[in-house]
């Protein structure tokens, strides 16, 4: 089994505008991607036979998390609440120093494909080229498979656990699969700007997506189907999109998914979406006025916000037990 080791995050195409492929996997081939503790992706991995526009399904089979384990200690406060809190992981439970226990729930925060190298995408990459400094991270291309979210990256969805799959549409030939940002636990909304951030080894395989409408990323668990949506303010160079627009988008996209699944019109899909759709938060820390220093400010805008809209798969005949 191929293993793409985490040291490649430090050595492969570091700080460049656009990367070469790190390696290649075949459709259906099981492989392991090791991730670092935070957000720099490992990749991009070429998936043989995939062309731009193809829908792929990335199946997560296992997630092994590695120490150190620390709890965030921030929140909607200008200066946070103090330093990270060291944790012990014992028998699948995170133990806090004060006796609190939290069941671990490892999930992958970023399953990405390379975006199409449009002028706006490459401009975002160039803002961060070169060695790290006071005003830049030196991430280069790694920033464009983390920062914008959108249809190609950085879901921060707590449901991307072992046994789940995410369906994405490739934007370049061979897809350019990347992984990062594994959490030992993440709450809905990631309200402290982080979860329990961990290094990890993720076993997965890729196949062609079948049976679902895929435009925005679609997350499939044993019992539910979800559509991931975010603002695209960074990609578009605007501040126009608000949280309410992202929620409306998730509703509209789920109607398309249901209509496609049952082979009917949108107006036939709407009643079940109206009755049953859950909107669950992925990232809310970008809400305007989430962090306040001197009370609410009128010029604050929403950016970097994301949700999933979820329905039970049992609404469809083929998933009823």
C-alpha positions as CSV (number, residue, x, y, z in Angstrom):
1,X,0.0,0.0,0.0
2,X,1.3,3.4,-0.9
3,X,2.0,5.8,1.9
4,X,2.4,9.5,1.3
5,X,4.4,10.5,4.3
6,X,3.9,13.8,6.2
7,X,7.5,15.0,5.6
8,X,6.4,15.7,2.0
9,X,4.4,18.7,3.4
10,X,7.8,20.2,4.2
11,X,9.6,19.2,0.9
12,X,7.1,19.0,-2.0
13,X,6.7,22.1,-4.1
14,X,7.0,24.3,-1.0
15,X,5.9,28.0,-1.5
16,X,5.4,27.6,-5.3
17,X,2.7,29.2,-7.4
18,X,1.5,25.8,-8.7
19,X,2.5,22.2,-7.8
20,X,3.6,19.1,-9.6
21,X,1.8,15.9,-8.7
22,X,3.3,14.2,-5.7
23,X,2.5,10.7,-7.0
24,X,-0.2,8.6,-8.6
25,X,-3.0,6.2,-7.5
26,X,-5.4,4.1,-9.5
27,X,-9.1,4.2,-9.1
28,X,-10.0,1.8,-6.4
29,X,-6.5,1.6,-5.0
30,X,-6.2,1.8,-1.2
31,X,-3.5,4.2,0.0
32,X,-2.5,6.3,3.1
33,X,-2.0,10.0,3.4
34,X,-0.2,11.3,6.5
35,X,-1.1,14.8,7.5
36,X,0.6,17.3,9.7
37,X,-1.1,18.8,12.7
38,X,-2.6,21.8,11.1
39,X,-3.7,23.1,7.7
40,X,-0.9,22.6,5.2
41,X,-2.1,19.9,2.8
42,X,-0.2,16.8,1.7
43,X,-0.6,16.3,-2.0
44,X,-1.5,16.8,-4.8
45,X,-2.0,13.1,-5.7
46,X,-2.9,12.3,-9.3
47,X,-5.9,9.9,-9.7
48,X,-5.4,7.9,-12.9
49,X,-8.1,8.2,-15.5
50,X,-9.9,11.2,-14.0
51,X,-10.5,14.2,-16.3
52,X,-11.5,17.7,-15.4
53,X,-15.3,17.7,-14.9
54,X,-15.5,14.1,-13.7
55,X,-17.2,13.5,-10.3
56,X,-15.2,11.3,-7.9
57,X,-16.0,9.7,-4.6
58,X,-13.2,9.8,-1.9
59,X,-13.9,7.1,0.7
60,X,-12.3,7.4,4.1
61,X,-11.7,4.0,5.6
62,X,-9.6,4.7,8.7
63,X,-8.2,7.7,10.6
64,X,-5.3,7.2,13.1
65,X,-4.6,10.3,15.2
66,X,-1.3,11.1,16.7
67,X,-0.1,13.1,19.8
68,X,0.3,15.8,21.0
69,X,-3.4,16.3,21.9
70,X,-4.5,19.8,23.0
71,X,-7.8,21.5,23.3
72,X,-8.4,24.9,21.9
73,X,-9.2,27.7,24.5
74,X,-10.5,30.5,22.3
75,X,-14.0,31.5,21.3
76,X,-15.8,34.8,20.4
77,X,-13.4,36.9,22.5
78,X,-10.8,39.4,21.2
79,X,-8.0,37.9,23.3
80,X,-9.2,34.3,23.8
81,X,-9.3,32.6,27.2
82,X,-5.7,31.4,27.5
83,X,-3.3,28.8,26.2
84,X,-4.0,25.4,24.7
85,X,-5.0,22.7,27.3
86,X,-3.0,19.5,27.2
87,X,-5.1,16.3,26.9
88,X,-4.6,12.6,27.3
89,X,-6.2,10.2,24.9
90,X,-7.2,6.9,26.6
91,X,-9.4,4.2,25.2
92,X,-10.8,6.6,22.6
93,X,-11.6,9.4,25.1
94,X,-9.9,12.8,25.5
95,X,-9.2,13.4,29.2
96,X,-9.0,17.0,30.5
97,X,-7.0,17.9,33.5
98,X,-10.1,18.9,35.5
99,X,-11.7,15.5,35.0
100,X,-13.9,16.3,32.0
101,X,-14.0,13.5,29.4
102,X,-14.8,13.9,25.6
103,X,-15.3,11.0,23.3
104,X,-12.9,11.3,20.4
105,X,-14.5,11.7,17.0
106,X,-11.7,11.8,14.4
107,X,-12.6,13.5,11.1
108,X,-10.9,15.0,8.1
109,X,-11.4,18.8,7.8
110,X,-10.0,19.2,4.3
111,X,-10.5,16.8,1.4
112,X,-9.5,18.9,-1.6
113,X,-8.9,18.7,-5.3
114,X,-6.8,21.2,-7.2
115,X,-8.9,24.1,-8.5
116,X,-8.7,25.2,-12.1
117,X,-5.7,27.5,-12.4
118,X,-7.7,30.6,-13.4
119,X,-6.1,34.0,-13.2
120,X,-7.9,34.7,-9.9
121,X,-6.8,31.4,-8.4
122,X,-3.2,32.0,-9.4
123,X,-3.3,35.5,-8.0
124,X,-4.4,34.1,-4.6
125,X,-1.5,31.7,-4.8
126,X,1.0,34.4,-5.6
127,X,0.1,36.4,-2.6
128,X,1.8,33.8,-0.4
129,X,4.8,32.7,-2.5
130,X,8.3,32.4,-1.1
131,X,9.7,31.7,2.4
132,X,7.6,32.5,5.5
133,X,7.9,36.0,6.8
134,X,6.2,38.6,8.9
135,X,3.5,39.2,6.4
136,X,3.1,35.8,4.7
137,X,3.0,32.2,5.5
138,X,5.0,31.0,2.5
139,X,2.3,28.5,1.5
140,X,2.0,29.4,-2.2
141,X,-0.4,26.9,-3.9
142,X,-1.2,25.3,-0.5
143,X,-3.2,28.4,0.4
144,X,-5.6,27.9,-2.6
145,X,-6.5,24.4,-1.4
146,X,-7.3,25.7,2.1
147,X,-8.3,29.3,2.3
148,X,-11.2,29.7,-0.2
149,X,-13.4,26.7,0.7
150,X,-15.9,26.7,-2.2
151,X,-16.4,23.6,-4.3
152,X,-12.9,22.2,-4.1
153,X,-11.6,22.4,-0.5
154,X,-11.7,22.7,3.3
155,X,-15.1,21.5,4.5
156,X,-14.4,21.5,8.3
157,X,-17.3,19.0,8.4
158,X,-17.3,16.8,11.5
159,X,-19.1,14.0,9.6
160,X,-16.1,13.2,7.4
161,X,-15.2,10.3,9.7
162,X,-14.1,6.8,8.9
163,X,-16.8,5.1,6.8
164,X,-17.9,8.4,5.1
165,X,-17.3,9.4,1.5
166,X,-17.1,12.8,-0.1
167,X,-18.1,13.3,-3.7
168,X,-16.3,16.2,-5.5
169,X,-16.0,17.3,-9.1
170,X,-12.5,17.3,-10.4
171,X,-11.4,20.7,-11.8
172,X,-8.2,19.6,-13.4
173,X,-7.1,16.4,-15.2
174,X,-6.0,13.8,-12.6
175,X,-7.9,15.6,-9.9
176,X,-4.9,16.5,-7.6
177,X,-6.2,15.1,-4.4
178,X,-5.0,16.7,-1.2
179,X,-5.7,16.1,2.5
180,X,-5.1,18.2,5.7
181,X,-6.7,19.5,8.9
182,X,-7.6,16.3,10.7
183,X,-9.4,16.8,14.0
184,X,-9.6,14.5,17.0
185,X,-12.8,16.3,17.7
186,X,-14.5,19.4,16.1
187,X,-17.8,20.9,17.2
188,X,-20.3,22.4,14.7
189,X,-19.1,25.8,13.7
190,X,-15.5,25.4,15.0
191,X,-16.2,28.3,17.3
192,X,-12.7,28.6,18.8
193,X,-11.2,28.8,15.3
194,X,-9.9,25.3,15.8
195,X,-10.9,21.9,17.0
196,X,-8.6,19.3,18.7
197,X,-6.0,19.6,15.9
198,X,-4.0,16.4,15.3
199,X,-1.5,14.9,13.0
200,X,-2.9,11.7,11.4
201,X,-2.7,8.8,9.0
202,X,-5.7,8.5,6.8
203,X,-6.5,5.4,4.7
204,X,-8.7,6.0,1.7
205,X,-9.5,5.1,-1.8
206,X,-11.1,7.0,-4.8
207,X,-13.6,5.8,-7.3
208,X,-15.9,7.4,-9.8
209,X,-19.0,8.9,-8.2
210,X,-22.2,7.3,-9.2
211,X,-25.9,7.8,-8.3
212,X,-25.7,11.3,-7.0
213,X,-25.9,14.9,-8.5
214,X,-22.5,16.4,-7.7
215,X,-21.8,20.1,-8.1
216,X,-21.0,21.4,-4.6
217,X,-19.3,18.7,-2.5
218,X,-21.7,15.9,-1.4
219,X,-20.9,14.0,1.9
220,X,-22.3,10.6,2.3
221,X,-22.5,8.7,5.6
222,X,-24.2,5.4,6.3
223,X,-27.5,7.1,7.1
224,X,-27.4,10.6,5.7
225,X,-26.5,12.6,2.6
226,X,-25.2,16.2,3.0
227,X,-24.3,19.0,0.7
228,X,-21.5,21.3,1.7
229,X,-21.7,25.0,0.8
230,X,-19.6,28.0,1.7
231,X,-19.3,31.6,0.8
232,X,-16.9,32.3,-2.1
233,X,-16.0,35.9,-1.2
234,X,-12.3,35.2,-1.3
235,X,-12.4,33.5,-4.7
236,X,-14.7,36.2,-6.1
237,X,-12.8,39.1,-4.5
238,X,-16.0,40.4,-2.9
239,X,-17.6,40.8,0.5
240,X,-21.2,40.5,-0.8
241,X,-22.1,37.0,0.4
242,X,-23.5,36.6,3.8
243,X,-24.3,33.6,6.0
244,X,-27.9,33.7,4.9
245,X,-26.8,33.3,1.3
246,X,-24.9,30.2,2.2
247,X,-27.9,28.7,4.0
248,X,-30.1,29.5,1.0
249,X,-27.6,27.9,-1.3
250,X,-27.5,24.7,0.7
251,X,-31.3,24.5,0.5
252,X,-31.3,25.1,-3.2
253,X,-28.6,22.6,-3.9
254,X,-30.3,19.8,-1.8
255,X,-33.4,20.3,-3.9
256,X,-31.3,19.5,-7.0
257,X,-29.8,16.4,-5.4
258,X,-33.2,15.0,-4.4
259,X,-34.7,15.8,-7.8
260,X,-31.9,14.1,-9.6
261,X,-32.1,11.1,-7.3
262,X,-35.8,10.5,-7.9
263,X,-35.7,11.6,-11.6
264,X,-38.2,14.3,-11.1
265,X,-38.6,18.1,-11.2
266,X,-37.4,20.6,-8.5
267,X,-40.9,21.4,-7.4
268,X,-41.4,17.7,-6.6
269,X,-38.3,17.6,-4.5
270,X,-39.1,20.8,-2.5
271,X,-41.7,19.3,-0.1
272,X,-39.3,16.8,1.5
273,X,-36.5,19.4,1.7
274,X,-38.9,21.9,3.2
275,X,-39.9,19.4,5.8
276,X,-36.7,17.6,6.7
277,X,-33.6,19.5,5.7
278,X,-31.1,20.1,8.6
279,X,-28.7,23.0,8.3
280,X,-25.6,22.2,10.3
281,X,-22.7,24.6,10.8
282,X,-19.2,23.8,9.7
283,X,-17.4,27.1,10.2
284,X,-18.9,30.2,11.8
285,X,-15.9,32.0,13.1
286,X,-15.9,34.3,10.0
287,X,-19.3,35.8,10.8
288,X,-19.2,39.5,11.0
289,X,-18.9,40.7,14.7
290,X,-18.3,37.1,15.9
291,X,-15.2,38.5,17.7
292,X,-15.8,41.9,19.2
293,X,-13.3,44.3,20.9
294,X,-15.5,47.3,21.4
295,X,-19.0,46.1,20.7
296,X,-20.7,45.5,17.3
297,X,-19.2,47.4,14.4
298,X,-21.5,48.2,11.4
299,X,-18.8,47.5,8.7
300,X,-18.2,43.9,9.7
301,X,-19.0,41.3,6.9
302,X,-19.4,37.6,6.8
303,X,-16.5,35.6,5.3
304,X,-15.1,32.1,5.6
305,X,-18.5,30.6,6.7
306,X,-19.7,27.1,5.7
307,X,-22.6,24.7,6.4
308,X,-23.9,21.4,5.3
309,X,-27.5,20.7,4.5
310,X,-28.4,17.1,5.6
311,X,-31.2,14.7,4.8
312,X,-31.7,11.0,5.9
313,X,-30.9,8.6,3.0
314,X,-34.0,6.6,4.0
315,X,-36.2,9.1,2.1
316,X,-35.0,7.3,-1.0
317,X,-36.5,3.9,-1.7
318,X,-33.1,2.1,-2.2
319,X,-31.9,3.0,1.3
320,X,-35.0,1.9,3.2
321,X,-34.3,-1.0,5.5
